[in-house]
Amino acid sequence: MKLTTTNRQEVDEYSWGVYVWEIEEDGLKKVLADDDGNFMLIFSTKGDREKIKKLADAARHYGFPEGRPVFWSGKRPITDEEYQEQLMREKLGLVPDPLDVGALRDEARANNQ
């Protein structure tokens, strides 16, 4: 007997995040990025038409008019320096992102037990 789930809906945990530009290349969906793997993105709240327009204009400027904005909830852009700091924190056994409130709460709970 096979069970199926119906009427399922994805719910974003956060109203903030980033919009990325998704393109279709050779039948595959890809997120637009440079040669170093840095995504073309803009930090935004969900549904912010002004930020979506800025992202679309930038994609058009770089020669990718076909595509669509995709919202990644709860994500934020970081600099290369922040990334290196997060790697160092992870190696030290700390929560990599000091702004990850959920992980910090979990760590505090684990330390209290």
C-alpha positions in Angstrom: 0.0 0.0 0.0 1.4 3.4 -1.0 0.8 6.5 1.1 0.6 9.9 -0.5 0.5 13.3 1.1 -2.0 15.8 -0.3 -2.7 19.5 0.3 0.9 20.0 1.4 2.2 23.6 1.4 5.7 25.0 1.9 5.8 27.7 4.6 8.8 30.1 4.8 10.2 30.3 8.3 11.5 33.9 7.8 10.1 36.8 5.8 13.7 37.9 5.0 16.3 36.3 2.8 17.9 36.7 -0.6 16.7 36.7 -4.2 18.9 34.8 -6.7 18.5 34.8 -10.4 17.7 31.4 -11.8 18.4 30.6 -15.5 17.8 27.5 -17.6 20.9 26.3 -19.4 21.0 23.1 -21.5 17.7 22.0 -19.9 19.1 22.4 -16.4 18.1 25.1 -13.9 21.1 27.0 -12.6 21.6 30.0 -10.3 23.5 32.8 -12.0 27.0 33.0 -10.5 30.5 34.3 -11.4 33.5 32.1 -12.1 34.4 32.0 -8.4 30.9 30.6 -7.5 29.6 33.9 -6.0 25.9 34.0 -6.7 24.1 37.1 -8.1 21.8 37.9 -5.3 20.2 40.7 -3.4 19.2 40.8 0.3 15.5 41.4 0.6 12.2 40.7 2.3 9.9 38.3 0.4 7.9 40.0 -2.3 9.9 43.3 -2.4 9.2 44.3 -6.0 11.9 47.1 -6.0 14.7 44.6 -5.1 13.4 42.1 -7.6 13.5 44.7 -10.3 17.1 45.7 -9.4 18.1 42.0 -9.6 16.3 41.6 -13.0 18.0 44.8 -14.3 21.4 43.5 -13.3 20.8 40.1 -14.9 19.7 41.9 -18.1 22.8 44.1 -18.0 25.1 41.0 -17.8 23.3 39.3 -20.7 20.8 37.1 -19.0 17.4 38.6 -19.7 15.7 35.1 -19.6 15.4 33.9 -16.1 13.4 34.4 -12.9 14.0 35.5 -9.4 13.9 32.8 -6.7 13.6 33.6 -3.0 15.8 31.8 -0.5 14.2 32.3 2.9 16.5 32.9 5.9 19.7 33.3 3.9 21.9 36.4 4.0 25.0 37.5 2.0 28.3 37.5 3.8 31.7 38.9 2.9 34.8 36.8 2.3 36.1 38.0 5.7 32.9 36.8 7.4 33.3 33.5 5.7 36.8 33.0 6.9 35.8 34.0 10.4 32.9 31.4 10.3 35.4 28.7 9.2 37.7 29.6 12.1 34.7 29.5 14.6 33.7 26.1 13.2 37.2 24.7 13.7 37.1 25.9 17.3 33.9 24.1 17.9 31.7 27.2 18.1 28.6 27.9 16.1 30.0 29.2 12.8 27.5 32.1 12.3 27.3 34.3 15.4 23.9 35.6 14.0 22.3 32.1 13.9 20.0 32.6 16.9 18.5 29.1 16.6 21.9 27.4 16.7 23.0 29.5 19.6 19.9 28.6 21.6 20.4 24.9 20.9 24.1 25.2 22.0 23.0 26.9 25.2 20.4 24.2 25.9 23.0 21.5 25.3 25.5 23.2 27.7 22.8 23.4 30.4 22.1 19.7 30.3 
